[in-house]
């Protein structure tokens, strides 16, 4: 975490999402989803830009890389939210 104090951290989010999706998604996709979820939790808005900035803040990274990571996840056709919804409920 590079010394940042956050309410919920990357490891907690990742463990939770792995328990939901480990059989449905590749490990790298689960990691990307965990990063985006961490950004959403810490974002002031649900825009790609705000989520990416919040992700970078929570992980102690560079804003432009966080924004790019979230943008790529949302444009990935292999991540079908409706197919994964059954695991959430």
For each residue, the residues with C-beta under 8 A, 3 or more apart:
1: 4 6 9 10 59 60
2: 59 60
3: 60
4: 1 57 58 59 60
5:
6: 1 9 42 58
7: 41 42
8: 12 13 38 41
9: 1 6 12 13 38 58
10: 1 13 14 34 35 38 58 59
11: 14 15
12: 8 9 15 16
13: 8 9 10 16 17 34 37 38 41
14: 10 11 17 18 30 31 34
15: 11 12 18 19
16: 12 13 19 20
17: 13 14 20 21 30 33 34 37
18: 14 15 21 22 30
19: 15 16 22
20: 16 17 87 88
21: 17 18 24 25 29 30 33 84 87
22: 18 19 25 27 30
23:
24: 21 83 84 87
25: 21 22 29 30 33 79 84
26: 29 30
27: 22 30 31
28: 31 32
29: 21 25 26 32 33 76 78 79
30: 14 17 18 21 22 25 26 27 33 34
31: 14 27 28 34 35
32: 28 29 35 36 69 72 73 76 79
33: 17 21 25 29 30 36 37 73 79
34: 10 13 14 17 30 31 37 38
35: 10 31 32 38 39 55 59 66 69 70 73
36: 32 33 39 40 51 55 69 70 73 74
37: 13 17 33 34 40 41
38: 8 9 10 13 34 35 41 42 54 55 58 59
39: 35 36 42 43 51 52 53 54 55 58 66 70
40: 36 37 43 46 51 54
41: 7 8 13 37 38 54 58
42: 6 7 38 39 54 55 57 58
43: 39 40 46 47 50 51 53 54
44: 50 54
45: 50
46: 40 43 50 51
47: 43 50 51
48: 51 52 67 70 71 74
49: 52 53 67
50: 43 44 45 46 47 53 54
51: 36 39 40 43 46 47 48 54 55 66 67 70
52: 39 48 49 55 56 63 64 66 67 68 69 70 71
53: 39 43 49 50 56 57 63 66 67
54: 38 39 40 41 42 43 44 50 51 57 58 66
55: 35 36 38 39 42 51 52 58 59 61 66 69 70
56: 52 53 59 60 61 62 63 65 66 67
57: 4 42 53 54 60 63 66
58: 4 6 9 10 38 39 41 42 54 55
59: 1 2 4 10 35 38 55 56 66
60: 1 2 3 4 56 57
61: 55 56 65 66
62: 56 65 66
63: 52 53 56 57 66 67
64: 52 67 68
65: 56 61 62 68 69
66: 35 39 51 52 53 54 55 56 57 59 61 62 63 69 70
67: 48 49 51 52 53 56 63 64 70 71
68: 52 64 65 71 72
69: 32 35 36 52 55 65 66 72 73
70: 35 36 39 48 51 52 55 66 67 73 74
71: 48 52 67 68 74 75
72: 32 68 69 75 76
73: 32 33 35 36 69 70 76 79
74: 36 48 70 71
75: 71 72
76: 29 32 72 73 79
77: 80
78: 29
79: 25 29 32 33 73 76 84
80: 77 83 84
81: 84 85
82: 85
83: 24 80 86
84: 21 24 25 79 80 81 87 88
85: 81 82 88 89
86: 83 89
87: 20 21 24 84
88: 20 84 85
89: 85 86
